[in-house]
Amino acid sequence: MNAADSTGATGATVLTGATVLTGATVLAPERQPDGTAIALLGDRIAAVGTEADCRAALRGDGVPDDTVTTEDLTGSTVVPGFVDAHLHPMVMAVFEQQVLLDQVRSIAELNDLLADRARNTPPDETIVGFQLDGEVLAEGRVPTAAELDAVTGGRAVVLLCRDGHHAVGSTAALHRAGLDDPGLVPAGGHVVAGADGAPVGLVGERAVEPLMALMPEVTLDGLVGGIAAWADRLVSQGVTSISAMCQSADEGPAGPAGAMEALGWAALSGDLPFDIQTILITPEPSEVFDLRDPSLHDPARGRRLDAVKLFLDGTLGGRTACMHGPFADHPHERGMRTTDDDEAYRRMEAAHLAGLQICVHAIGDAANRSAAELFDRLLVRHPGRHRHRVEHASVLDDPTIELFARHGITAVVQPINLRSESHWLARRVGLDRLGWTYAFASMARGGVSIAGSSDAPIERTDVLAAMAAAVDRGGQAPEQALTRSEALALFTTGGSFARGTEDELGSLAAGRRADLVVLDADPTDERTDLDAVGVRSTVIAGEVRYRSERPVRPPG
Ligand SMILES: [Zn+2]
């Protein structure tokens, strides 16, 4: 690691020959008390231990001493490359081209972003923003159509709210979508009107669709640029391995627009440096084998298509998570099942018998109990090796945790939810269920393996922020907090186990792929502010993909 500046996801500095990194705190992810050195040879880790151990190992591999490069990392901490076990790469690519609003904290900030975007896009193109959340803005509300008109010169602007069920349109957008004519509002949709009867901007449910239809067409160039942008950000955040959710049919969060995701991902992911597991969202597990060409499945090249995902319920934000009892803030609602037990079992059995990994989306406590019982039925009838998992595992109960542990079901969680949902989470689930929500400690102590992930673009991909959330929880049900070491394990060994790559990735040991992150502080030291830790460099398969002399955490 002796050359180069920041190289990005698509450029790399190859560590030709052998390198010994010395002087660092090494977390493998367990602390290495007497080892402060790592030897790298080609795309592999040759040794972890003392500097003498490392030099001896390279000598044993036939590398002459005088050809070994030494890099002094005194003051740094080296950890395994981070694993993000659940993200949506094609939706990320689409979001990347639009205005991302999740870090906006006031309407004034929003106005700056929109005015900037208006200057830089053709006048007839709709400006689209994602992840608007009025409750986190200083004003405590979403903007009005009049405010959007003023800041963009009357252009068509559509801002989709974080809950996915609401959007705000400018006057031009509402008009083009037909929503300023009460006769044209779709059944099941609503448009908030002012005293004069004219729409004020906010629309809900089925009225969101005509606004979203104004979104500029997704182009190939746009997708290529979007993927390159998020890939650069991920390497700058220390991420070296991902599990990528892709639809192959209408079913899934992107709806019919996502039917081509898997094919697009196959065409566009080839040059990415990450180890990539693709997880297919499909009603027919056998489709995995139809799509299994080398672009998505070539294990020697770090590409695997070996898993399917199905949805048992919706989300807490949309109040569609399937709950045992009603939501505390909406006493007549308890969410819904999106796939019933019979259909879910049919898919699970087909996938299991085909040797595929099953990923079950379950958020509400009733959905998670069903997931646990379905896995119980499946694995009692067809025992055998598997690496099945439940995605989110957001609200749980004791019998569910017990069944997950008994059957070795991994929970793939998103700790950053504790930050993005903190302004409504307790109100929605109620105080009696808050202790069962994102119940990381109960799972860890109960013998359930847990893995960290972002679910991007629903959440941002900043692993260190997610670790901080798993540790501090923003004060919500603090008894469910993880230790710093457990939080690091979520995104290293835990994530790697969830995708079946624990012998290859997620830890620093001789023979493992040389995926590592150099941090400017020890994230497991109680004195370290996790939100201030910077990534100095990211190495993937022995190649420096990112380097920053003065680490700055990028937003997002
Ligand atoms: Zn997801």
Residues whose N, C-alpha, C, O or C-beta is under 5 A from the ligand:
A	BS01	ZN	D455
